[in-house]
Amino acid sequence: MTEQYRIGVDIGGTFTDGILLNEITGEIRTGKVPSTPDDPSEGFLRVVNRMLDDGAIAPEMVKYVVHGTTVATNAIIEGNLAKTAFITTEGFRDLLEIQTGIRPTLYDLQFEKLRPLVPRYLSFGVPERLDFRGDVLIPLDEGAMRRIVEELRGEGVESIAVCLLHSYINSEHEERIGEILGEELPTVLYSLSSAVAPEFREYFRASTTVINAAIRPVVSQYLGKIKSRFQGSGISGEWLVMQSSGGVFTFEAAMERPVFMVESGPAAGVIAANHLGKNLGHENVISFDMGGTTAKAGLIENGTPRVTKDYEVGGTAATTEHGSRGSGYPIRTPVIDLVEIGAGGGSIAWIDSGGILRVGPRSAGADPGPVCYGQGGTQPTITDANLVLGRISPDYFLGGEMRLDVDAARQAIKERCADPLGMGVDEVALGIVEIANSAMVGALRRVSVQRGYDPRDFVLVAFGGAGPVHANRLAAELEMPTVLVPMSPGTTSAMGLLVTDIKHDYSVALIQRADRIDINVANEQFQQMRGEGQMALSREGVADEETRFVKQADMRYVGQSYELTVSLREEELDSDALDEILAQFHQEHERSYGFKAEREPVEFVALRLSAMGVIPKPQMRKIRRGVDASSNAVKETRPVYFAETGGRVDCPIFDRYELGSRDEVEGPAIIEEVDSTTVIHPGYRADVDEFGNLFLSKS
């Protein structure tokens, strides 16, 4: 049988991770290179070529290339956006300026709203009007529209967002505007709200459409550059991109609707944790991904990651965590529910004006990186602190590819933090790590306790280059009984790219009370979305037997401002199905908010459908049976500083690749591998399963 391969590439703020999978044998190769912030495609090229060269693999044997990237998010945060115009119903051109009354800090008198992504002089109102039923009150004035086009031509805009009042019910006027733009400005990209986010709430729909329009040229250029750089290489397989909701779609689809890939990179880690947990019999897990720039936490219940529609990007807190609403630009597309904080290996430790030690959110990133990298960094980071404490090896970082400078790290911590505080270097290094741990415990609480879940009922899946270094301590703080560290944790997010399915998400507004809903209309809407999904998957070569559909509905009690999403069975709706849906909604409301009101009327707000093309999943490979971990796998002994012991203690340093199944490692101990280090604290132990995964628990 001819060998076929899949490649996953995840570009992070510090490193670009790659993983190459042999579909026939299940053999995995990994690659890790420093990210190239000035041109992310350069890091992409390097890691792919390295893996192919190391395995002597011909490019034409690659079947899929799946990419996870934060290029869309970074473009918004850094303001690297296309010159964009906004067209809406006459009288509503100030929509982006007014925004909403939601504020992230209720009593902050100095609070200022975010600057609109489209300036007012590029916002236009066109005469037309629909009512809330979608009936035409004022026909579209095509003459006025063409006069707007002339102004746009003179301004040299690169992209246009169109969001008309009530177009989520009737898209006729928006589609006609799209036709006029295509005729008059054929080189300018445009986005219609009825295609991007056909849901009610004007500002949220407009914001989503504007973001899609503003990043379309940026994302199209970026993805096109990657493909062009590989055109002569012989890779002829499918090119796919990770979506924020956890599925993948083609480069071409991503160029059309890039707003669906804003959280592309972080989502891959949650998918990887879900895949691993399912295979090992753990369907309730919390993923913890700590890289060089940020730490991310996501919750998976019953084998399904939590997905939210209320997400903000580009503000002071680009996360879905509680208390951050109103600080960024809202996006109304499905996004895996993540809490993301500025605590990564490269997060900088500093002393504030009050003489208090702080850690993050600023990061040393990939250039210059932590002080110990020897690339010009001068400010101490979490990685420097872990190195000083002896928790990571100066000689085996990236498998020995990069030599770390312990003395430089100690000196930076001494000059920048220890001396101003009048404390010892070891004490301050431990303080840096513990402050970061406290922030990450907070993130794990927000994704679990504040969502109505008890973290003690979940397994913590720790990955990322720095995740296993801190995971044991975090689990102890949260009383989580088990930590799971997969093989090659530094490239686990890249593995998530290879275990997800092709996915297209659709939604339609349907605001009707449950006791008065027209079931036939609802079924017709689902059927229409199903047809669109079927066509999209067929274009991408997905066979009918590999196609799956997932139906959901947004619901609320009549009079509520916000809704909950409930899953529906695949069959058509009928009266019995409605009773099940209502019972499910009441139950979900009680879990989310602590109460339910079964006598209150309930209404539907929107219908959703996900069309998925199932991709075969790789099987985990078993490792050899262990013999004696203490004698075969110990490389050396190194003094490591632990808070539990109040100082340094001699720790055995294990080579993870020499550990076999059923081996046991008692803490305190360190387990090293090429792309990460697992720290086992006193009072804990690690058990190796038949696939080489580490399970940390109390001794």
N, C-alpha and C positions, 0 to 999 in steps of 0.2 A: 504494500500500500504506500502511495506517495505521501511523504511527510508534509504536513501543513502547519503553519505557525500563526499565532496571534501576537500582536505587540500592543502593550499599554504604556502610555507615557503621561506622567503627572508632573506638571511644572509647578513647583512651589516657590516661595519667596527666597529660599536659600539653596535648595538642591532640586535638580530635575531627576526624577526617578523613572526607570524603565523596567519593564518585565516582559520577557519573551517566553511564550508557552508553546510546547509541542503538543498539538491536539491529539496525536496518536499515542504517544508514550506518557504524556503528562509531565514530562521533564520541564523544569523551569530554569531560566537564566535571568539574572537581574543586572541592572546597571544603574550607576548613580554618578552624576557629574554636577559641578556647581552650576547654578542657574545663571543665565546671562540676561540681566534685567534690560539692557539696552536693546537687545534683539532676542526675545524668548525662543524664536525658531532655531537659533544657533545651538542652544542647549538641547533642543529636541533632536536636531540633526546628529549631534555628537553622541547622545545616548543610544539612539537607534543604530547608528553605524558601529558603535562599540560592541553592542550585543550581537549583531550579525557577524562582525569580524571574529569575535571571540568564539562563536559557535560554528564558524565556517559555513554559514547558512546563506544560500542564494536568495536574493531579494524576491524573486518570483514565487518563492514558496510561502510568502506571507499572505494570509487570507484576510485578516482584519488588522487595521491600525486604529486603536481607540485612544482618544486624547482627552485629558482632563486639564482645564486651564482656568486661570483667574484673569485672563486678559480683558474680559468684559468688565469685571468688577474694578480692576485697576484703572481702566479707561475712565470710569465714572469718578472714582476717588481722586485721580490725578487731574481730572478735567481735560483729558486727552480725547475730546469728542469731535465729531464732524459738525460743521456749521449747519444747524438744523432750524427749520421753520415749523410753525404750528398753525393748522387751519381748523377752525371750529365754527359752531353756529354763531351767527351775528348776535352780538351782545354778551358773548362769553369769552372774549379774547383775553380777559384778565384772570382766567381760571388758574393758570399756572402761578400767577403772582399771589392770588388770594390763598391758595392751598386749602388747609383745614384749620380748625381751631385746636387741634391736638398739639400739646406741648410736652416735651420730654421731662422738663423740670417746671413744675406747676408754679413755684414761687420765685423763679428767676426773673427779676425785672429787667435784666440786661439781655435776655434771650432774643436772638434774631433768627428769623426763618431762613432756610437755605435759599441761596440764589437760584432762581429758576434756570433749568437747563436750556431754555429758549428765551432770549431777551424779548422784551415787549415789542420792539420795533419789527421783530420777525414773527409776531403772532397776528393772525388775521381772522376776522369774522366774515363768513359768507352768508348772504340771505338765504335761508331755508329753515324749516321747522317741522318736526314730528311731535305728536303727542305721546303720552306714556304707553299707549297701545300700539304705537308705530304707524298710526294714520297720518297722512300728509296734511299739515295745516298751511304751510307755505312751500310751494315748489322750489326746487333748487334753481337759483339764478345763475345760469351758466355764463352769461355775459360778465357778471361780477367776478365769477371764478376765473375767467380768462384774464381779467384785469389784474387779479392777484398774481396769476402766473407771470405776468410781465414784470411785476415788482420783484418776484422771486428770482427771475432770470437776471435782473439787474444787480441783485445782492449776491449772486454767486453761491447760493446754498447748495449743499451736498446731499441733504436728506430732508424729508418732509414727513411730519406726523399729522394725521387727520383723525379728529375725534369729534363727531357731531352728536348733538343731544339725542338720546334715545336710539342711537344707531345699533345698539345691542338687540333691539327688537326688530328693526327694519334697516337693513344695510344698503338699501337702494341708492340713497344720495351719496354715501361714502364711496360706493363702487363706481358711481358716475364720475366723482371727483378723481378717483384713481385712473379712470380711462382718460380724462382730460390731461392729467399730469403725465401719463405715459405718452400721449400724443405731442404735447407741447415741450416737455422736458425729459426726453428719452434717456438722458445720461444720469438723471437725478433719481436716487432711490426714494421710495415712499412707503409708509406703513399705515395701514388702516386699523382703527381700533376694533372694528367688527371682525377682523381676522386675527388680531393679536390677543385681545382680551374682551370678548363680547359679554360683558357683565355690567350690571348697574353700579352706581356711585361714580359720578362724573370725574372727579379729580383723580381717583385711583386708576380709572381706566385711561384717562389722559396721560397721567404720569407713566404708566406702563408703556403706552404707545410711543411717547416721546423718548423714553429710554431706549426702546427698540430701534427707533429711527436714528438716534444719536450715535449708537454704537454699531449700527449696520456697516457703514464704510470701514470702520476700524477692524471689526471682526472679519469682514470679507477679505480685507487686505491681508490680515494675519494668516487666516486659514489658506488663502490662495497662495501665500508665500511658502507655506509649509509644503503644499502639494507640488508647487513648481520646483522647489529644491530637490524633491524626490522623483521628479518626472523621468530623469535619465537613469535612475537607480534600478529600475525594473520592478518596483513594488506596484503591482496591479490590483491588489485586493481592495476591499471596501474601506473607505476612510470615514470614521465615525467620531462624534463628539459626545461627551457626557453631558446630560441635562441636569438642571437643578433638582428635578423631581426624582432622579435616580435611574432614568432610562438613558438610552443613547439614540442619537439621530444622525443623519448623514451630514457631511460638511455643507452640502448644498442647502439642506433644511436649516442648519445653523446660521447660514448666511442670510436666510430669509427672516428667521425669528430668533435672533441672538439673545433676546431678553430671557429666553427659556434656558440659557446656559450661564446665567450670571454667577450661580454658585456651583459651577461645573466641578472644580477641583475638590472642594470639601465633601460633596455628595458621594464621591467615589469611595471614600473611607467608610462611610456608613453602610454602603452596599457590600463592601468587603466583609465588614464585621457581621452583617446579617447572613451572608453566605457561609461564613465560617461557623457561626453559631448554629445555624440549621443543620449543617453537616455533622456537628458534634452533639446534637440533641439539646441545644440551648436556644430556645426561641425568644426568651426575654433577656436582652443584653443592652448595655450602654456602651457605645463606641467612644473611645478616647484617643484622639489623634493629636499628638504634639510634635510639631515639626520645628523648623528653625525660626519661624516668625510668629506663628499663632498656635493656640491650642483649641481644639474643636470637640464638642460633645454632642452626641445624638442618641435618641432613645428608640429602641426597637421592641415592640410588644407583639407577641404571638407571631413572630416571623415577619412582621410588617413595619418598616420604618414610619415614624410619624411624619406626615406631610402637612404643611401649612400654606395658606394663601396670603397671609398678612406678613409681608416681608419688606424690610427697608434696606437700602444700600446707599453708600456715599456720605452718610452723616457721621456723627460722633460715635455711634454704636451701630455698625452694620450687621446687626444680628436680630434674632427674633426674641431675645430674652426680655423678660418683664421689665417695664420701666423705661424701655428705650424707644417706644413708639413716638413718632413725631420728630425724630432726630435725623431722618434720612429721606430719600426719595422712595415712595411706596411702589411696590411691584405686585400686581395681582396675577401671578402665575404660580403653579404648584412648585413648592420648594421644600426639600427635606428639612424638617424642623431641627435647626442647629443652634447651639449657643457657641459663639466664637469670641475669644478674648485675646488680647495682645500679650500672650505668655508663651514664647517659644524659646528654643535654645539660644537664639540670638537676641532675646529681649534684654535691654540695657538696665543695669542697676545704677541708681543715682541718689544723691542726697537732695531733698527739697529745701526750700527757703526756711522751713521750720526745723531743719536738722534731722529729718526723718528719712530712713532708708526706704526707697521705692524701687519697684521692678516693673519695667515696661510702661506704657505700651510701645514705646519707640524700640525699634529693632536695628541691629547692626546688619541684618540681611545677608546677602551673599557677597556684597562688596561694600566695605572691607571685611565684614564678618567679625566674629569674636576676636579678642586680643590674641588668644592662643593660636589662631590660624596663621599669624605672622604675615598678614597681608595689609598691614597699616592700621588696623583697628586699635583704638586707644581707650575705649570705654568698656568696663567689665560687663560680662553677660552671664546668663544662667549657665551656659556651657563652660565658661571660665570657672565659675563657682564649683560645678560638679567635678571639673578636672582637679582643682585645688583640693577638694575633699577626697580625692582618690577614687571617685566612683566611675570615671571613665579613664581609659588608658591613653597616655601620650604617644604610645608606640603602635597602637592597633586601631586608630581611628580610620574609618573606611578601609578596614582590613590592612592597615599599615600604609595605605596610599598617601595619607597626610600625617605628618609628624606635628604634634601639638607642643607648644612651648609653655611648660608649667611655670617657669620662673617669670615669664612675661605676664601670665595671668595673675600670679600672686602679687606682682608689683602693681598692676593696675588696680586690683581690689584694695591693696594697701593705700595707694595714693588717693584714689577717688572716693573710697568708702570707709576703710578701717581707720585711717588717721583722723579724718574729720569727726568720726564717732568716738575716738579714743578706745577702740577695741582691737582685738587680735584678728589676724587675717582669717584663721579657721572659723572663728565665731561669726564673722561677717559673711563668709562664704556660705555657712549653714543658714544664716539669716536670709540671704538672697534666695536660697532654694526653698526655705519654708514660707517666705512671703509669696513666691510663685505658686507653691502648693496650695496655699490658702485661697488664692484667686481661682485656681483650677477646681478646688473643692466647691467653691461658689458656683462655678459654671456647671458642674455636675449636679448640684442641688437645683439649679434653675431649670435644667432639662428634665429633672425627675420630680422632686418634691413639689416645685411650683407648678407642675403640670398634673399633679394629683397622683404621683407614683412613689412607692417606697423603694429607694435604691437597694435596700437589702434583699429585695426579691429578684435582683438582676445580677448577671455576670458582667464584669468590667472587661471589655476587650481593648487592650492597650497596644497601640502601634504608633508609627511615625518614628523618626530617628531618636527622639527624646522621650516618647511615651513610656516605654518600659523602664526608663530610669526613675520615673516619678510615680508610676502606677501603684506600687505596693503601699506607699505612704498615703496616697489618696484613698485607696480602698479601706485602709485602717481607719482613717478619719470618718468615713461614711459607713463603717461597719459592714461593708460589702464582703461576703464570704469568699468570693473567688475572683481571681484575676486571670484572664487568658491572654497569653502572649504568643501570637502566631510565629511561624517561621518567617524569616526575613521581614521583620516588622517595619523596617525603613521603607520598604517598597509595597506595603500592604495596600495603600491607596491605589497604586498603579494596578494591583491585582483586582481591585474592585471594578476597574474599567473593563476587565475581561470576563466578569461573571454577571454582568447586567444585560438586560434585553433591550432590543430596539423598541422605542416607545414614542407615541404621539398622544398628547393630551388635548382634549376638546371640552368646551363648556358652552352652555346656553342658559340665558336667564329664563326662569319660569316662576313668577311670583304669584302663587295661588295657595289658598288655605287647603290643608290636607283633606278636610271633610267636603271640599267643593272642587277638588282637582279633577280636571278632565283627563282620565287615564289614557284615552286614545291619543290626545295631543302629546302627553309625556312619552308614550311609546314611539310615536312618530319622530319626536326629537331625538330619542336614543337611536332609532333606526337610521336617521340622517347622519348623526355623528359616527355611527358604526360604518356606514358606507364610505364616509370621508377617510376614516382610519384604514379601512380595507384597501382603498385605492392607494393611499400613501405607502402602506406596507408592500403592496404588489409592485409599485414602482421601484421599491428597494430590494426586490427579489425574494421576499418572504413567502414561503409556500403556505397555502391555506391551513394545512395541518399544524403549522407552527405559529398560528395566529391566536391570540387570546384577547378578550375584552373584559375590562373591569368597570362596573357602573357605580356611581356615587351620587349623592344628593346633598346640597347645602340646605339646612333646615333651621328654624328658630321658632320660639314662641311668638305669637302675634304681638307686635309692639316692641320686640327686642331690636337692638341696633346691630348685633353681630350674631353670626350663625355658626353651627357645628356641621361637620361633614360626616355623613354616615354611609356605610357601604350597602349596596343593594345586590340581590341575587341576579344571576345572569339572565334568567327568564323574563318574559314580559311582565309588566306590572298588572296586578289585579287587586281585588278587594282584600284578599288574604295577605298579599305581599304588603299592602299599605298598613295593615295591622302590625305586621312584623317590623316594618320601618319605624312606625310610631313608637313601638316598645323599645326599639334599639335607640331611638333619639332620646327618649326619657332616661334610659340607662346611661347614655353617654353624657347627658347634661348633668346627671347626679355625680358622675365620676369627675367631670371637669370643674363643676361649681359647688358641689356638696349638697345639692338639692334637686328635686324634680317637681313639676306641677302637672300631674297627669290630667287634671280637669281643665287646664288652659288650652285654648285652641293653638294648633301648630300650623305653620305654613312652610311650603317649599320656596326656596329663593333661586336656586340654580340646579341644573342637572350637569353631571360631568361623566366623561367616558375616557378611559385610557385604552388605546389600541396598541398591543404589544406583539412583537415578533420574537419568539423564543429562540435564544441562541444556546447551543449545547454548552453545558458547564464543565469545566475541567474537574477531574477527580483528584483528591488528595493522595499523595504517594506515601506508603508506609516506610518507616525507617527500620533499621536493624534493631534487634533486641539488645538492651544494655547488659553490661557485665558487671563492672564496678566503677561507678562514676568517680569515686574519690581517688582512684589510682590511675584511671585512663584519661580522664578529661581535665584534670587540674593542670594548668599551664604554669602558674606561679602563685605566690602569696604577696599581697599588697596591703599596707595599712590604709584603712578606709574610715572616715569620720562619720559617726552616726549620733543623732540626738539621743537615742535610747541608751547608748553606752557612755554618753558624756565625753567622748573623745574618740581617738583612733583605735581600731582593733584590727589585728591581722586577719585578712579575709582570703579564702581560696578563690582564685580566678579560674573559672571554667571555660573551656572551649566548647561552645554550643554544638559544633559539628561533630564532636567526639561523644556527645551524650546519646544514649540509646533509649528505646522505649522502656518504660517502667523504672528508669533511673530516678533517684531522689536526691535533691540538693537541699541541705539544711542551711538556713541563714544564721549569721550574716554571711553572704556570699555574693559574688559577681559572676554573671554569665555573659560572655562576650561573643559577638558575631560580627560579620563584616559591616553591617549597616545599622547596628544598634547595640545597646548594652542593657541587660536586665539586672536591676539591683534588688536583692532579697534582704529584707531587714531582719534584725534579731527577732526571734519568736515566730518566724515564718519559714515556709519550705516551698520548694518547687518540685512538682511531679511532671515527668515527661510522658506524653501519651504516645500511641502507636504511630502518629503522624509527625511527631517531633514538636508538637505544641507544648508550651509550658503552662501549668496550672498552679498559681500561687495561692496558698491558703495558710491559716494559722497552723503552727506545729502541733 
